[in-house]
Amino acid sequence: MLRIGLTGGIGAGKSTVSSTFSELGGIVVDGDVIAREVVEPGTEGLAKLVDAFGRDILHDSGELNRPALAAVAFSDDEKRQTLNGIVHPLVAHRRSELIEAAAEDAVIIEDIPLLVESQMAPMFPLVIVVNADVELRVKRLIEYRGFTEQDARARIAAQATEEQRRAVADVWLDNSGSAGALVEQARALWHERILPFAHNVRLRRPARAAPAVVASDPSWPDQARRIVARLQTTCGHRAVRVDHIGSTAVPGLDAKDVIDVQVSVASLDVADELADALLAAGYPRVEGNAADTPHTADTARWRKRFHASADPGRPTHVHIRVDGWPNQQFALLCVDWLKANPGVQQDYLAAKRAAIGAPDYAAAKEPWFLDAYHRAWEWANTTGWRP
């Protein structure tokens, strides 16, 4: 099963994307639909809303008067938080019921309007954000949904900002054009990324990445922050720490377009316990990679577990190492050493470029790392570096 988080501000066009995914075979769990279900007449949710906001939020028929509720609940932050505190837990419970009923190989599209606000993004292997300019969204809400301009702007202002959404977006779909253009974006995303991602997860295999050194990408740190947050959520208390490591963690250094992340754990037994959770998060284990090349005599302490992303759109390597072991320490040290020594960065870049054509890229770099290990620790001892 692959779970995808889909979100976007009110009026951005999220429903068009979810409908497209549904037509292509995805199972859409729509937060808006569920939010309506849990406050229907006779439900616990509606009773709680009446207790909080009064009977003026009801029609004469006893059904919820949504514009009346919006006018009250979105008038200030405290009332909005009260509304969210009532509805969100009920929606989450119903969402869980629907997901549990889906087939094991399903692609679940969780359409969640307040995914960013509820800090749910790290729970998903892939987060898609649909966006449109605020003025365009106001225009759509007035023309197609009967909002007043004041209500439309109040609803938009109460939601996450574009900056907050960009911070969690693995995929950004721009809906400033026609609905047809958005549908084509969604269809391409489904066939080129989502389906291959789901297929790789089902087969427990990582996506393949071309071995090429590319120019440093200024978005690598932001991408890494999303991945680190996802892995922290996935691993929970079993992770001592989660760090962005490798070449993409060094600003300005050209590298392979692969985000390397290290999860530090208390033991390899704990690393093994994480295998199923990491697979569900989109990171299948690579069985043939169980140790780093040792640079000290205690070779057993260079063992690890290795996972890699099944997402063809974001190659990622996840190294699970034991906290305090030499390979875990060196992975942290190497980043700081490279950051502090531009000349070393150029030496490393030359070694990487020379290794690209070799049958085993990692093995071809080892002579450089053998020397680098001792040089880095000399620098650490001189500067007083600590992990």
Secondary structure per residue as TSV (DSSP state, phi and psi in degrees):
chain	resnum	aa	ss	phi	psi
A	1	M	-	360.0	134.7
A	2	L	E	-117.7	121.9
A	3	R	E	-103.7	129.0
A	4	I	E	-120.7	133.8
A	5	G	E	-93.3	126.0
A	6	L	E	-119.8	129.1
A	7	T	E	-148.6	176.1
A	8	G	E	165.9	154.5
A	9	G	-	-66.9	159.1
A	10	I	T	-57.0	132.1
A	11	G	T	83.3	4.0
A	12	A	S	-80.5	-24.0
A	13	G	S	110.5	19.1
A	14	K	H	-59.2	-37.3
A	15	S	H	-63.4	-33.6
A	16	T	H	-63.1	-41.1
A	17	V	H	-68.8	-45.2
A	18	S	H	-64.0	-37.6
A	19	S	H	-64.2	-39.9
A	20	T	H	-63.6	-45.0
A	21	F	H	-62.8	-38.3
A	22	S	H	-62.8	-42.9
A	23	E	H	-64.2	-28.8
A	24	L	T	-86.6	-2.6
A	25	G	T	116.4	-2.7
A	26	G	-	-74.3	152.4
A	27	I	E	-98.4	111.8
A	28	V	E	-91.9	123.0
A	29	V	E	-105.9	101.7
A	30	D	E	-92.3	115.2
A	31	G	H	-61.4	-36.0
A	32	D	H	-65.6	-43.6
A	33	V	H	-62.8	-45.7
A	34	I	H	-63.7	-40.4
A	35	A	H	-60.9	-31.4
A	36	R	H	-74.5	-39.8
A	37	E	H	-61.0	-41.5
A	38	V	T	-77.3	-3.5
A	39	V	T	-123.9	25.3
A	40	E	S	-70.6	160.6
A	41	P	T	-54.0	135.7
A	42	G	T	90.2	-4.1
A	43	T	S	-90.0	159.5
A	44	E	H	-60.5	-37.8
A	45	G	H	-62.9	-44.4
A	46	L	H	-65.7	-40.0
A	47	A	H	-60.5	-40.1
A	48	K	H	-68.7	-36.8
A	49	L	H	-64.9	-41.0
A	50	V	H	-63.9	-42.1
A	51	D	H	-60.1	-36.8
A	52	A	H	-82.2	-37.1
A	53	F	H	-120.4	-4.1
A	54	G	-	90.9	166.5
A	55	R	G	-75.6	-6.6
A	56	D	G	-68.9	-11.6
A	57	I	G	-87.3	5.1
A	58	L	B	-108.4	148.5
A	59	H	-	-74.2	167.3
A	60	D	T	-60.5	-25.9
A	61	S	T	-75.5	-10.7
A	62	G	S	96.1	-5.2
A	63	E	S	-81.1	158.7
A	64	L	B	-68.7	130.2
A	65	N	-	-92.4	96.2
A	66	R	H	-63.5	-44.2
A	67	P	H	-59.6	-37.6
A	68	A	H	-66.4	-41.0
A	69	L	H	-63.9	-44.0
A	70	A	H	-61.5	-40.9
A	71	A	H	-61.3	-33.8
A	72	V	H	-85.6	-50.9
A	73	A	H	-71.4	-26.6
A	74	F	T	-99.3	14.8
A	75	S	S	-80.2	-24.8
A	76	D	S	-155.8	165.1
A	77	D	H	-63.9	-38.1
A	78	E	H	-63.4	-44.1
A	79	K	H	-68.5	-36.7
A	80	R	H	-63.6	-40.4
A	81	Q	H	-65.7	-35.8
A	82	T	H	-61.9	-45.9
A	83	L	H	-58.3	-49.6
A	84	N	H	-62.9	-36.4
A	85	G	H	-66.6	-24.9
A	86	I	H	-84.5	-48.5
A	87	V	H	-81.0	-40.9
A	88	H	H	-57.4	-47.5
A	89	P	H	-62.7	-36.3
A	90	L	H	-67.7	-41.0
A	91	V	H	-64.7	-43.0
A	92	A	H	-61.5	-41.1
A	93	H	H	-64.6	-44.5
A	94	R	H	-67.7	-36.5
A	95	R	H	-61.0	-43.8
A	96	S	H	-61.0	-39.8
A	97	E	H	-61.5	-42.7
A	98	L	H	-68.3	-39.0
A	99	I	H	-68.0	-40.8
A	100	E	H	-63.0	-25.7
A	101	A	T	-84.5	-8.2
A	102	A	S	-79.5	158.0
A	103	A	-	-66.2	155.7
A	104	E	T	-64.9	-28.1
A	105	D	T	-99.3	16.8
A	106	A	-	-74.7	153.2
A	107	V	E	-102.2	112.6
A	108	I	E	-97.5	122.1
A	109	I	E	-102.0	107.6
A	110	E	E	-93.2	102.0
A	111	D	E	-82.7	103.3
A	112	I	-	-125.8	104.2
A	113	P	T	-56.1	-40.4
A	114	L	T	-107.0	38.5
A	115	L	T	-59.4	-41.6
A	116	V	T	-70.7	-47.6
A	117	E	T	-61.7	-34.3
A	118	S	T	-89.4	5.3
A	119	Q	T	56.9	40.4
A	120	M	-	-94.6	-7.4
A	121	A	G	-53.6	-43.2
A	122	P	G	-65.9	-8.3
A	123	M	G	-78.5	-10.0
A	124	F	S	-115.3	140.6
A	125	P	S	-64.8	-23.5
A	126	L	E	-147.7	132.2
A	127	V	E	-119.4	125.7
A	128	I	E	-112.6	129.2
A	129	V	E	-116.5	128.9
A	130	V	E	-99.4	130.6
A	131	N	E	-133.9	150.8
A	132	A	-	-149.3	155.9
A	133	D	-	-57.8	144.9
A	134	V	H	-56.6	-45.2
A	135	E	H	-63.4	-36.8
A	136	L	H	-67.1	-38.5
A	137	R	H	-66.2	-41.5
A	138	V	H	-59.8	-44.7
A	139	K	H	-60.6	-43.7
A	140	R	H	-65.0	-42.1
A	141	L	H	-64.7	-35.7
A	142	I	H	-72.4	-46.5
A	143	E	H	-74.5	-40.1
A	144	Y	H	-106.0	-18.1
A	145	R	H	-123.9	4.4
A	146	G	-	74.5	17.3
A	147	F	-	-73.7	151.3
A	148	T	-	-78.8	160.2
A	149	E	H	-60.9	-39.6
A	150	Q	H	-62.5	-45.4
A	151	D	H	-65.8	-40.2
A	152	A	H	-61.1	-46.2
A	153	R	H	-68.2	-34.6
A	154	A	H	-65.9	-41.7
A	155	R	H	-64.8	-42.6
A	156	I	H	-65.2	-42.7
A	157	A	H	-65.7	-26.6
A	158	A	T	-79.6	-11.2
A	159	Q	S	-98.7	177.2
A	160	A	-	-61.3	153.7
A	161	T	-	-82.1	166.1
A	162	E	H	-59.8	-39.9
A	163	E	H	-60.5	-43.1
A	164	Q	H	-65.1	-37.7
A	165	R	H	-69.8	-40.6
A	166	R	H	-61.0	-32.7
A	167	A	H	-64.3	-25.4
A	168	V	H	-108.9	-4.4
A	169	A	-	-81.4	120.1
A	170	D	S	-81.1	-30.4
A	171	V	E	-132.5	133.2
A	172	W	E	-117.9	114.0
A	173	L	E	-103.9	118.9
A	174	D	E	-88.9	121.5
A	175	N	-	-113.2	45.9
A	176	S	S	-86.6	-8.6
A	177	G	S	-103.2	-144.1
A	178	S	-	-82.2	162.6
A	179	A	H	-62.7	-35.3
A	180	G	H	-62.9	-39.1
A	181	A	H	-64.9	-38.8
A	182	L	H	-66.2	-40.5
A	183	V	H	-59.6	-42.3
A	184	E	H	-65.4	-38.0
A	185	Q	H	-61.2	-44.5
A	186	A	H	-66.4	-41.2
A	187	R	H	-64.5	-43.2
A	188	A	H	-62.8	-42.3
A	189	L	H	-61.1	-42.2
A	190	W	I	-61.3	-49.0
A	191	H	I	-77.8	-34.1
A	192	E	I	-90.7	-22.5
A	193	R	I	-129.0	-50.3
A	194	I	I	-68.4	-50.4
A	195	L	H	-62.0	-46.6
A	196	P	H	-60.2	-37.4
A	197	F	H	-60.0	-50.6
A	198	A	H	-61.4	-40.6
A	199	H	H	-63.4	-42.9
A	200	N	H	-64.9	-40.8
A	201	V	H	-62.0	-43.6
A	202	R	H	-61.5	-37.7
A	203	L	H	-88.5	-0.9
A	204	R	T	56.8	48.3
A	205	R	-	-133.5	147.2
A	206	P	-	-77.2	159.5
A	207	A	-	-72.0	151.5
A	208	R	-	-88.1	138.8
A	209	A	-	-124.9	135.5
A	210	A	-	-68.7	132.1
A	211	P	-	-79.3	87.0
A	212	A	-	-139.1	137.7
A	213	V	E	-84.1	126.2
A	214	V	E	-119.6	167.4
A	215	A	-	-63.6	144.9
A	216	S	-	-53.7	132.7
A	217	D	-	-104.3	118.8
A	218	P	T	-64.2	-12.4
A	219	S	T	-87.6	-7.3
A	220	W	H	-55.6	-45.0
A	221	P	H	-59.9	-40.1
A	222	D	H	-67.1	-40.7
A	223	Q	H	-61.7	-42.6
A	224	A	H	-63.8	-38.3
A	225	R	H	-61.1	-39.3
A	226	R	H	-65.2	-42.1
A	227	I	H	-66.9	-42.8
A	228	V	H	-61.0	-43.9
A	229	A	H	-61.8	-40.4
A	230	R	H	-63.9	-43.1
A	231	L	H	-71.5	-34.6
A	232	Q	H	-63.0	-41.1
A	233	T	H	-66.9	-42.2
A	234	T	H	-65.5	-45.0
A	235	C	H	-84.6	-26.6
A	236	G	G	57.3	-138.4
A	237	H	G	-68.6	-14.5
A	238	R	G	-75.1	-13.8
A	239	A	-	-94.0	124.2
A	240	V	S	-69.6	-40.7
A	241	R	E	-162.7	158.4
A	242	V	E	-132.0	126.5
A	243	D	E	-133.3	144.2
A	244	H	E	-77.4	121.4
A	245	I	E	-126.8	-175.1
A	246	G	S	78.8	-175.7
A	247	S	G	-63.2	-35.5
A	248	T	G	-70.2	-9.0
A	249	A	G	-88.1	-4.3
A	250	V	S	-103.0	110.0
A	251	P	T	-56.5	131.3
A	252	G	T	83.8	-4.3
A	253	L	-	-88.9	123.2
A	254	D	-	-62.9	147.1
A	255	A	E	-162.5	169.8
A	256	K	E	-65.9	145.6
A	257	D	S	-79.4	63.3
A	258	V	-	-133.0	126.0
A	259	I	E	-85.4	121.3
A	260	D	E	-99.5	132.0
A	261	V	E	-130.7	138.7
A	262	Q	E	-110.9	127.3
A	263	V	E	-104.8	116.6
A	264	S	E	-93.2	131.5
A	265	V	E	-130.2	170.6
A	266	A	S	-77.8	-26.2
A	267	S	-	-162.5	165.4
A	268	L	H	-69.2	-26.1
A	269	D	H	-61.0	-40.9
A	270	V	H	-64.8	-39.5
A	271	A	H	-58.6	-41.6
A	272	D	H	-66.6	-34.7
A	273	E	H	-64.3	-22.7
A	274	L	T	-85.2	-6.9
A	275	A	H	-57.5	-47.9
A	276	D	H	-67.8	-40.4
A	277	A	H	-64.9	-38.8
A	278	L	H	-68.9	-35.4
A	279	L	H	-62.7	-44.7
A	280	A	H	-62.9	-28.5
A	281	A	T	-83.9	-2.3
A	282	G	T	101.3	15.1
A	283	Y	-	-124.9	84.2
A	284	P	-	-68.1	152.2
A	285	R	B	-78.1	141.4
A	286	V	-	-101.9	105.1
A	287	E	T	-66.4	-31.0
A	288	G	T	-79.4	0.4
A	289	N	-	-119.3	92.8
A	290	A	-	-121.8	7.6
A	291	A	B	-162.8	151.5
A	292	D	-	-91.3	158.8
A	293	T	-	-64.2	121.8
A	294	P	-	-72.9	141.4
A	295	H	S	-119.1	12.3
A	296	T	S	-137.2	170.8
A	297	A	S	-72.7	-26.1
A	298	D	-	-82.7	73.4
A	299	T	G	-60.9	-29.9
A	300	A	G	-63.8	-25.1
A	301	R	G	-87.2	13.4
A	302	W	G	-108.5	9.2
A	303	R	B	-75.4	161.1
A	304	K	-	-162.1	-179.7
A	305	R	E	-122.5	146.3
A	306	F	E	-130.3	129.2
A	307	H	E	-124.4	156.1
A	308	A	E	-141.4	150.6
A	309	S	-	-68.3	140.0
A	310	A	-	-86.3	-3.7
A	311	D	-	-83.2	114.3
A	312	P	T	-67.5	-15.3
A	313	G	T	-87.7	-10.9
A	314	R	S	-148.9	82.6
A	315	P	-	-57.0	129.5
A	316	T	E	-144.4	136.8
A	317	H	E	-111.9	130.7
A	318	V	E	-116.1	110.8
A	319	H	E	-99.5	119.8
A	320	I	E	-104.5	113.1
A	321	R	E	-126.9	156.4
A	322	V	E	-79.9	129.5
A	323	D	T	-56.8	125.9
A	324	G	T	93.3	-13.0
A	325	W	S	-73.8	155.7
A	326	P	H	-61.1	-34.1
A	327	N	H	-69.6	-35.6
A	328	Q	H	-67.6	-42.4
A	329	Q	H	-66.1	-42.1
A	330	F	H	-67.3	-35.2
A	331	A	H	-60.7	-38.2
A	332	L	H	-74.8	-43.0
A	333	L	H	-61.9	-43.7
A	334	C	H	-58.8	-40.3
A	335	V	H	-62.3	-47.6
A	336	D	H	-68.2	-36.9
A	337	W	H	-63.5	-45.1
A	338	L	H	-65.0	-42.2
A	339	K	H	-58.9	-37.0
A	340	A	H	-84.0	-9.5
A	341	N	-	-134.7	88.0
A	342	P	H	-57.8	-33.8
A	343	G	H	-63.7	-39.0
A	344	V	H	-65.8	-37.0
A	345	Q	H	-56.3	-43.8
A	346	Q	H	-67.3	-37.4
A	347	D	H	-61.9	-43.2
A	348	Y	H	-66.8	-40.7
A	349	L	H	-61.2	-40.7
A	350	A	H	-63.8	-39.7
A	351	A	H	-65.1	-39.1
A	352	K	H	-66.2	-43.8
A	353	R	H	-64.8	-35.6
A	354	A	H	-69.2	-28.6
A	355	A	H	-83.2	-15.3
A	356	I	T	-56.4	-40.4
A	357	G	T	-82.6	-4.9
A	358	A	S	-74.6	152.7
A	359	P	S	-59.0	-35.2
A	360	D	S	-124.4	100.9
A	361	Y	H	-58.8	-47.2
A	362	A	H	-63.2	-44.0
A	363	A	H	-65.0	-35.5
A	364	A	H	-66.5	-23.6
A	365	K	H	-86.5	-11.2
A	366	E	H	-60.3	-38.7
A	367	P	H	-56.8	-38.2
A	368	W	H	-66.3	-42.4
A	369	F	H	-68.6	-30.2
A	370	L	H	-60.4	-44.3
A	371	D	H	-73.7	-40.0
A	372	A	H	-62.9	-33.5
A	373	Y	H	-57.9	-46.7
A	374	H	H	-72.9	-38.7
A	375	R	H	-65.1	-40.5
A	376	A	H	-65.0	-41.2
A	377	W	H	-70.7	-30.2
A	378	E	H	-62.7	-43.1
A	379	W	H	-63.1	-41.8
A	380	A	H	-62.4	-43.7
A	381	N	H	-68.3	-33.2
A	382	T	H	-72.4	-38.5
A	383	T	H	-92.6	-10.8
A	384	G	T	79.6	23.0
A	385	W	-	-59.5	141.4
A	386	R	-	-136.0	147.8
A	387	P	-	-68.1	360.0
